[in-house]
Amino acid sequence: MSSKPADADALMGTTNEKCDDLTFPTTLEGFGYTFNTEGRIEDIETGKPFQFVVREDDRQFNQARYEALGKVVDETIFQLLETDCGLRKIEIPFDKDEEEPGSFFFASEDCTENKEKLLVIIHGSGVVRAGQWSRRLIINNNLEQGSQIPYIKKAQELGYAVLVTNGNHNAVEIDRWTRRRIRGSSSPEEHMEYVWRHFLSKCPAKFIDVMAHSYGGVVTVSWLSQYENAREKVRKIAFTDSVHSISLEIADAETRTWFEQRAINWVSSNEYVGKFVRKYRGDIFCVSAGTITHEETSWKSFAQIFAFFESAEGVSDDVIASLQKDEESEEMTSEEDEGEEQEEERKGQEKEKVDEEKEKVDEDLVDSPQKDEKNEEMIRDEEKEKETEKDNDEKQENDAEKTDGKEKTINDTQNEKEAAGETEENTNVDDNEEEKEKQPEKESPKLAHESTAL
């Protein structure tokens, strides 16, 4: 998507918009913003997203600036519908004079030629205009979430002619105090009826599908409940968080049944998209849009809505069940894919660890010649140290042996001398003992003589 639509300045004008004595630019560039290639509004100089607060403690100024920027966004979207989507701006009433205020809607060139199918897109209430689901999402998020452009392009891819209503443009401002209603578009409901009577009913498409958001559901119910010839051509209706109530707004049981057989409402819910939410008696099925945010329901349910349009069947219990089944399968597949991704991530981490270890080993192998040289040198040094220690030990042992030999010789000599002295002493003692032992033998004859005498 181009950052600036062609002839944007010419389309939007170059004068300033005055709001309660506050003057603001009338072009996106004048605000210092542009749409980038991703459809986001960003600051031209810094690339930062839109900032609401530009004056601290001045809520009135900031809000007035936001509203002025919103009007510029309206014009930018109108331009994109023509340049990017190939739609044609059709002014109404068709018979108005130059002085009379008017409105418009957008239609693809093949609306008056496509004999197969046509998609009608109806926005909600409030400040939004043709081509928008939510101004807030466009300004703060992007065109994909907040605009109808994705629906238009997808429908064209599928062979639909496309018509986009502009039901909130109901009056023009004559001056600060005067507003003039637009004939045929004084309300969203009147706008839709005028478009049907004077243009859409004349389109040759075999059938019509309807996509309506929020209050657009009320507009749709009002239109189709009044025009039987419209009901004859409408095949399917997709509502997103519609605020209608068929059971209260339509008294005719046959018409209520007609809606029940053709319409589904994707409502805000914290359940997954397509999950059955409720069905009141006499009303249509409500399934989850996959979000609790009202403005996001059209964006979030985009894929399922087109799957519904492309399916051959109308609305039934089986169709609702299939929506849930498909989403549950997708959710299970998503969980399986997530599990596989986690497993792949784990395997990847393990592989990285193995590769790191391998790389470390490879580095060791690459460095091994140098390490081997160092190791050999260390071994040689260690062997030299061991040999030196061995030599020193042997020398010490020899010296010790010599010293022990000398001490032994001296000790032996001393021992011999001591032994010789002890031998002499022992010999004298023995001699004396022998003499003592011999003395009784000398006395014994005397004793015997004495004994004989007695």
C-alpha positions in Angstrom: 0.0 0.0 0.0 1.4 3.4 -0.9 2.3 5.7 1.9 0.3 8.5 0.4 -2.8 8.0 -1.9 -2.6 9.7 -5.3 -4.0 13.2 -5.4 -4.7 13.0 -1.6 -4.2 16.8 -1.2 -6.5 17.5 -4.1 -9.1 15.2 -2.7 -8.9 16.5 0.9 -8.2 20.1 0.1 -5.5 22.3 1.5 -7.5 24.6 3.8 -7.6 24.1 7.6 -10.5 22.7 9.6 -11.8 25.0 12.3 -13.3 23.3 15.4 -14.5 25.4 18.3 -12.1 28.2 17.5 -9.3 25.5 17.1 -7.7 25.3 13.7 -6.3 21.9 12.4 -4.8 20.7 9.1 -7.1 19.0 6.6 -4.5 16.5 5.2 -2.8 13.6 6.8 0.6 15.1 5.9 -0.5 18.4 7.5 -0.8 16.5 10.8 2.7 15.1 10.2 1.4 11.6 9.6 1.3 9.1 6.8 0.2 5.5 6.2 3.2 3.2 6.0 3.4 0.2 3.8 1.8 -1.9 6.5 -1.2 0.3 6.7 -0.2 2.0 10.0 -0.4 5.7 10.7 3.1 6.9 11.7 4.9 10.2 12.2 6.6 11.2 9.0 9.8 12.3 10.7 10.2 9.8 13.6 8.2 6.8 12.4 6.3 6.7 15.8 2.6 5.8 16.0 -0.2 8.3 16.5 0.0 10.2 19.8 -3.3 11.4 21.3 -1.8 13.7 23.9 0.1 16.6 22.4 -0.9 19.1 25.1 -0.6 18.1 28.7 -3.7 18.9 30.8 -5.7 20.0 27.8 -8.2 17.3 27.1 -10.4 19.5 25.0 -7.7 20.3 22.5 -6.4 16.7 22.3 -9.9 15.4 21.6 -10.7 18.1 19.0 -7.4 17.3 17.3 -8.3 13.6 17.3 -11.7 14.3 15.7 -10.2 16.5 13.1 -7.7 13.8 12.2 -10.6 11.3 12.1 -12.2 13.4 9.3 -9.0 13.3 7.4 -8.9 9.6 7.8 -12.5 9.4 6.4 -11.3 11.1 3.2 -8.2 9.0 3.0 -10.3 5.8 3.2 -12.6 7.1 0.5 -9.6 7.7 -1.7 -8.3 4.1 -1.0 -11.6 2.6 -1.9 -11.3 4.1 -5.3 -7.6 3.8 -5.9 -6.7 0.5 -4.2 -10.1 -1.4 -4.4 -11.3 0.0 -7.8 -14.7 1.0 -6.4 -16.7 3.9 -7.9 -18.2 6.7 -5.7 -21.9 7.0 -6.6 -23.6 10.2 -5.4 -27.2 10.2 -4.2 -30.0 11.2 -4.4 -29.7 10.6 -8.1 -32.2 13.4 -8.9 -30.7 16.1 -6.7 -30.0 19.5 -8.0 -26.7 21.4 -7.5 -27.9 23.2 -4.4 -29.2 20.2 -2.6 -26.9 18.4 -0.1 -26.2 14.8 -1.0 -24.5 11.6 0.2 -22.9 8.7 -1.7 -22.0 5.0 -1.5 -19.3 2.9 -3.3 -19.8 0.1 -5.8 -17.5 -2.0 -7.9 -17.6 -1.5 -11.7 -19.1 -4.9 -12.2 -22.1 -4.4 -10.0 -24.3 -3.7 -13.0 -22.7 -6.6 -14.9 -21.9 -9.5 -12.5 -24.6 -12.1 -12.9 -23.4 -14.5 -10.2 -22.9 -12.9 -6.8 -22.7 -9.6 -5.0 -21.6 -8.7 -1.5 -23.1 -5.8 0.5 -21.0 -4.4 3.3 -22.7 -2.3 6.0 -20.8 -0.5 8.8 -22.0 0.3 12.3 -23.2 3.6 13.9 -21.4 6.6 15.1 -18.5 8.5 13.3 -17.5 5.7 11.0 -18.1 6.1 7.3 -18.0 3.9 4.2 -14.9 1.6 4.2 -14.6 1.6 8.0 -15.4 -0.8 10.9 -13.6 1.3 13.5 -11.9 4.7 13.3 -10.1 3.9 16.5 -8.5 0.7 15.1 -7.5 2.5 12.0 -5.8 5.3 13.8 -4.2 3.3 16.6 -3.6 0.0 14.9 -3.9 -0.4 11.2 -6.1 -0.5 8.1 -6.3 -4.3 8.2 -8.0 -4.3 11.6 -10.1 -1.2 11.3 -11.1 -0.9 7.6 -13.3 -2.9 5.3 -10.6 -3.0 2.7 -9.6 -6.7 3.4 -13.3 -7.8 3.0 -13.6 -5.9 -0.3 -10.4 -7.4 -1.7 -11.2 -10.9 -0.6 -14.7 -10.7 -2.1 -13.3 -9.5 -5.4 -10.8 -12.4 -5.4 -13.8 -14.8 -5.0 -15.6 -13.2 -7.9 -18.1 -11.0 -6.0 -19.3 -7.6 -7.1 -19.1 -5.3 -4.1 -21.3 -2.5 -2.7 -20.3 -0.5 0.3 -22.9 1.6 2.1 -22.3 5.0 3.8 -25.3 5.2 6.2 -23.9 7.6 8.8 -23.6 10.6 6.4 -27.1 11.9 7.2 -26.8 15.7 7.1 -24.5 18.5 6.0 -23.4 21.5 8.1 -24.5 24.7 6.6 -22.9 26.8 9.4 -22.0 26.4 13.0 -25.6 26.4 14.1 -27.3 24.8 11.1 -27.4 21.2 9.7 -29.5 20.1 6.8 -30.7 16.5 6.4 -29.9 14.6 3.2 -32.9 13.4 1.3 -33.0 9.6 1.1 -30.2 9.3 3.7 -31.5 11.1 6.8 -30.8 7.8 8.7 -28.8 4.6 8.2 -32.0 2.7 7.6 -33.3 5.2 5.0 -30.0 5.2 3.3 -30.0 1.4 2.9 -33.6 1.5 1.6 -32.8 4.2 -1.0 -29.7 2.3 -2.2 -31.8 -0.9 -2.6 -34.7 0.7 -4.4 -32.7 2.9 -6.8 -29.6 0.8 -7.4 -29.0 -2.6 -5.8 -32.4 -4.1 -6.8 -31.4 -3.5 -10.4 -28.1 -5.4 -10.2 -28.2 -8.7 -12.2 -26.4 -10.9 -9.5 -28.1 -14.2 -9.0 -27.8 -13.9 -5.2 -26.6 -11.4 -2.6 -24.6 -12.0 0.6 -24.6 -9.4 3.3 -21.8 -8.5 5.8 -23.0 -6.1 8.6 -21.3 -4.9 11.8 -22.9 -3.7 15.0 -25.9 -1.3 14.2 -25.5 -2.4 10.6 -27.4 -5.5 11.8 -30.4 -3.3 12.7 -30.2 -1.7 9.3 -30.1 -5.1 7.6 -33.1 -6.5 9.6 -35.1 -3.3 8.9 -34.3 -3.5 5.1 -34.9 -7.2 4.6 -38.0 -7.4 6.8 -39.7 -4.7 4.6 -38.7 -5.8 1.1 -39.7 -9.3 0.1 -38.0 -8.9 -3.3 -34.7 -8.3 -1.4 -35.2 -11.5 0.7 -35.7 -13.4 -2.5 -32.1 -12.5 -3.6 -30.3 -12.6 -0.3 -28.6 -16.0 0.3 -26.5 -15.5 3.5 -26.0 -12.9 6.2 -23.0 -12.6 8.4 -23.4 -10.3 11.4 -20.5 -9.2 13.7 -21.6 -8.3 17.2 -24.9 -7.1 15.8 -27.3 -5.3 18.2 -30.5 -6.3 16.4 -33.2 -8.5 17.9 -35.2 -10.4 15.3 -37.6 -11.8 17.9 -38.6 -8.3 19.0 -38.2 -6.4 15.7 -40.0 -8.9 13.4 -43.5 -10.0 14.2 -44.0 -12.3 11.3 -42.9 -15.9 12.1 -42.1 -16.8 8.5 -39.7 -13.9 8.2 -38.1 -14.8 11.5 -37.6 -18.3 10.2 -36.1 -16.9 7.0 -33.4 -15.1 9.0 -32.8 -18.2 11.2 -32.0 -20.2 8.1 -29.6 -17.7 6.6 -27.8 -15.6 9.3 -25.1 -16.1 11.9 -24.0 -13.5 14.4 -20.3 -13.6 15.4 -20.4 -12.0 18.8 -17.8 -10.7 21.2 -16.7 -13.6 23.4 -13.6 -15.0 25.1 -14.2 -18.4 23.5 -12.4 -19.4 20.3 -13.8 -18.1 17.0 -16.8 -20.2 15.9 -17.6 -21.6 19.3 -21.4 -21.8 19.8 -22.4 -19.1 22.3 -26.2 -19.0 22.3 -29.4 -19.1 20.3 -32.6 -17.4 21.6 -35.9 -18.7 20.5 -37.0 -17.0 17.3 -33.6 -15.6 16.7 -30.4 -16.6 14.9 -27.3 -18.6 16.0 -24.6 -16.7 17.9 -21.0 -17.9 17.8 -17.8 -16.4 19.1 -15.8 -13.9 17.1 -12.7 -14.9 19.1 -12.4 -11.5 20.9 -14.1 -9.6 23.7 -13.5 -6.3 22.0 -16.6 -5.1 20.0 -14.6 -3.3 17.3 -12.4 -6.3 16.6 -15.2 -8.8 15.8 -15.2 -8.2 12.1 -11.4 -8.5 11.8 -11.2 -11.6 14.0 -14.0 -13.5 12.3 -12.9 -12.6 8.8 -11.8 -16.1 7.7 -14.8 -18.0 9.1 -17.2 -15.5 7.5 -15.9 -16.1 4.0 -15.8 -19.9 4.7 -19.5 -19.5 5.6 -20.3 -17.5 2.4 -18.5 -20.1 0.3 -20.1 -23.2 1.8 -23.0 -24.8 -0.1 -25.4 -25.1 2.8 -27.4 -22.6 4.7 -27.5 -22.3 8.5 -28.2 -25.4 10.5 -27.1 -27.3 13.5 -24.6 -29.2 11.4 -23.1 -26.0 9.9 -22.6 -24.5 13.4 -21.1 -27.8 14.5 -18.8 -27.8 11.5 -17.6 -24.2 12.4 -16.6 -25.5 15.9 -15.1 -28.7 14.6 -13.0 -26.8 12.1 -11.8 -24.4 14.7 -11.1 -27.1 17.3 -9.1 -29.0 14.7 -7.2 -25.9 13.8 -6.7 -25.2 17.5 -5.5 -28.8 18.0 -3.3 -28.5 15.0 -2.0 -25.2 16.3 -1.2 -26.9 19.7 0.4 -29.8 17.9 2.4 -27.4 15.7 3.4 -25.5 18.9 4.5 -28.8 20.5 6.4 -29.7 17.4 8.0 -26.3 17.4 9.0 -26.7 21.0 10.4 -30.2 20.3 12.3 -28.9 17.3 13.6 -26.0 19.5 14.7 -28.5 22.1 16.4 -30.7 19.5 18.0 -27.6 18.1 19.4 -26.6 21.4 20.7 -30.1 22.0 22.3 -30.0 18.5 23.9 -26.7 19.3 25.3 -28.1 22.5 26.7 -31.1 20.6 28.1 -28.9 17.9 29.8 -26.7 20.6 31.3 -29.8 22.2 32.4 -31.0 18.7 33.8 -27.6 17.9 35.7 -27.7 21.2 37.1 -31.1 20.4 38.0 -30.0 16.9 39.8 -27.0 18.3 41.8 -29.3 20.6 42.7 -31.5 17.6 43.8 -28.5 15.6 45.9 -27.2 18.5 47.3 -30.7 19.3 50.7 -30.4 17.5 51.6 -27.4 19.6 50.2 -29.1 22.7 52.2 -32.3 21.9 55.4 -30.3 21.6 54.7 -28.7 24.9 53.9 -32.0 26.4 57.1 -33.6 25.1 59.2 -30.7 26.4 57.5 -31.0 29.8 58.1 -34.8 29.9 61.8 -34.2 29.1 62.1 -31.7 31.8 60.3 -34.0 34.3 62.7 -36.9 33.3 65.7 -34.7 33.8 64.4 -33.6 37.2 63.8 -37.3 38.1 67.3 -38.3 37.0 68.8 -35.4 38.9 66.8 -36.4 42.0 67.9 -40.0 41.5 71.6 -39.0 41.3 71.3 -36.9 44.4 69.6 -39.8 46.2 72.3 -42.2 45.2 75.0 -39.8 46.2 73.3 -39.3 49.5 73.0 -43.1 50.0 76.7 -43.6 49.2 77.7 -40.9 51.6 75.5 -42.4 54.2 77.0 -45.8 53.6 80.6 -44.5 53.9 79.7 -42.7 57.1 78.0 -45.8 58.4 81.1 -47.9 57.5 83.4 -45.7 59.4 81.1 -45.6 62.4 80.8 -49.4 62.2 84.6 -49.9 62.2 85.0 -47.7 65.2 82.2 -49.5 67.0 83.6 -52.9 66.2 87.0 -52.0 67.5 85.5 -50.7 70.7 83.3 -53.8 71.0 86.4 -56.0 70.6 88.2 -54.2 73.3 85.3 -54.3 75.6 84.8 -58.0 74.8 88.5 -58.8 75.6 88.2 -57.0 79.0 85.0 -58.8 79.8 86.7 -62.1 79.0 89.5 -61.5 81.5 87.1 -60.5 84.2 84.9 -63.5 83.4 87.9 -65.8 83.6 88.9 -64.5 87.1 85.4 -65.0 88.4 85.2 -68.5 87.0 88.5 -69.3 88.7 87.3 -68.1 92.0 84.1 -70.0 91.6 86.1 -73.2 90.8 88.2 -72.6 93.9 85.0 -72.2 96.0 83.6 -75.4 94.5 86.9 -77.2 95.3 86.9 -76.2 99.0 84.2 -78.6 100.2 86.1 -81.5 98.7 89.2 -80.7 100.9 87.0 -80.7 104.0 85.1 -83.9 103.4 87.8 -86.3 104.6 88.0 -84.4 107.9 84.3 -84.8 108.3 84.5 -88.4 107.5 87.4 -88.9 110.0 85.4 -87.1 112.6 82.4 -89.2 111.9 84.4 -92.4 112.2 85.8 -91.3 115.5 82.5 -91.0 116.9 
